[in-house]
Amino acid sequence: VQLQASGGGLVQPGGSLRLSCTASGNIFSSMDMAWYRQAPGKQREFVAVIFSGGYTSYTGSVKGRFTVSRDNAKNTLYLQMNSLKPDDTAIYYCKSAFGLANYWGQGTQVTVSS
């Protein structure tokens, strides 16, 4: 499985971005999909997950601002990010899990700055 993340960029505080992550192969609908991020000088941290059955979960700092979703027909994972803050600045990575196998995308940079 190969994952390709896109949609990052520079945005002002309070702005919005939508990240996408497209997966190869034909097992996307069976995979649990997640977003992680890594800020400069910090460890990679969990942001949000959407399980194959559609259940979602978020880290506390993004609840109410970020929405994770998926389109199984397009093999694509999304992260809608609203009310962005400078603390959201990071490289965002998508991750898929299927059985014991985990796959990571290459990351997309999100910078929140005025």
C-alpha positions in Angstrom: 0.0 0.0 0.0 1.3 3.4 -1.0 -0.1 6.6 0.5 0.2 10.0 -1.0 -0.7 13.0 1.1 -1.5 16.5 -0.3 -3.2 19.7 0.5 -0.8 21.4 2.9 0.2 25.0 2.6 0.5 28.4 4.3 -2.6 29.7 6.0 -3.4 32.6 8.3 -4.6 31.9 11.9 -8.4 31.2 11.8 -8.2 29.9 8.3 -9.0 26.4 6.9 -7.3 23.7 4.9 -8.3 20.3 3.7 -5.7 17.6 3.5 -6.1 14.5 1.3 -4.4 11.1 1.4 -4.9 8.7 -1.5 -4.1 5.1 -1.2 -3.1 2.5 -3.8 -4.5 -1.0 -3.9 -8.0 -2.4 -3.4 -8.2 -2.8 0.4 -8.8 0.8 1.3 -12.3 0.3 2.6 -11.0 -2.4 5.0 -8.2 -0.2 6.5 -8.3 2.0 9.5 -6.9 5.4 8.5 -5.3 8.0 10.7 -3.6 11.4 10.6 -0.6 12.2 12.6 1.6 15.4 12.8 5.1 16.3 13.8 6.0 19.8 14.7 9.6 21.0 14.6 11.5 19.7 17.6 8.6 17.5 18.8 7.6 13.9 18.5 5.1 12.7 16.0 1.6 12.8 17.6 -1.8 11.3 16.8 -4.4 13.7 15.4 -7.4 11.7 14.2 -8.5 8.3 13.2 -11.4 6.9 11.1 -11.9 3.2 11.4 -13.1 1.0 8.5 -16.6 1.0 10.0 -16.7 4.8 10.1 -16.1 5.5 13.8 -13.9 8.5 14.4 -11.7 9.8 17.3 -9.6 12.9 17.8 -6.9 14.2 20.0 -8.3 16.8 22.4 -6.6 19.8 20.9 -8.3 19.5 17.6 -11.8 18.4 18.7 -14.5 20.7 17.2 -12.0 22.1 14.7 -10.9 19.2 12.6 -13.0 16.6 10.8 -11.7 13.3 9.5 -13.6 11.5 6.7 -13.1 9.0 4.0 -14.3 8.2 0.5 -13.9 4.5 -0.1 -14.9 4.8 -3.8 -11.9 7.2 -4.3 -9.5 5.4 -1.9 -9.1 8.8 -0.2 -8.8 10.0 3.3 -9.5 13.6 4.2 -8.8 16.0 7.1 -10.8 19.2 7.1 -9.0 21.7 9.4 -10.9 24.8 10.5 -10.0 27.6 12.9 -6.3 26.8 12.5 -3.9 28.0 15.1 -0.1 28.6 14.9 0.2 25.5 17.2 -1.2 23.4 14.3 1.9 24.1 12.3 3.5 20.7 11.5 4.1 18.1 8.9 1.0 16.0 8.6 1.2 12.3 7.8 -1.5 9.8 6.9 -1.2 6.3 8.2 -3.2 3.1 7.3 -3.5 0.0 9.3 -4.6 -3.4 8.0 -4.1 -6.4 10.3 -0.6 -6.2 11.7 0.7 -4.0 8.8 1.0 -0.2 9.1 1.8 2.1 6.2 2.8 5.8 6.2 2.5 8.5 3.6 5.3 11.0 2.9 3.8 14.0 4.8 2.5 17.4 3.8 3.6 20.7 5.4 1.0 22.9 7.1 2.1 26.3 8.3 -0.2 28.6 10.2 1.2 32.1 10.4 0.2 35.7 9.8 
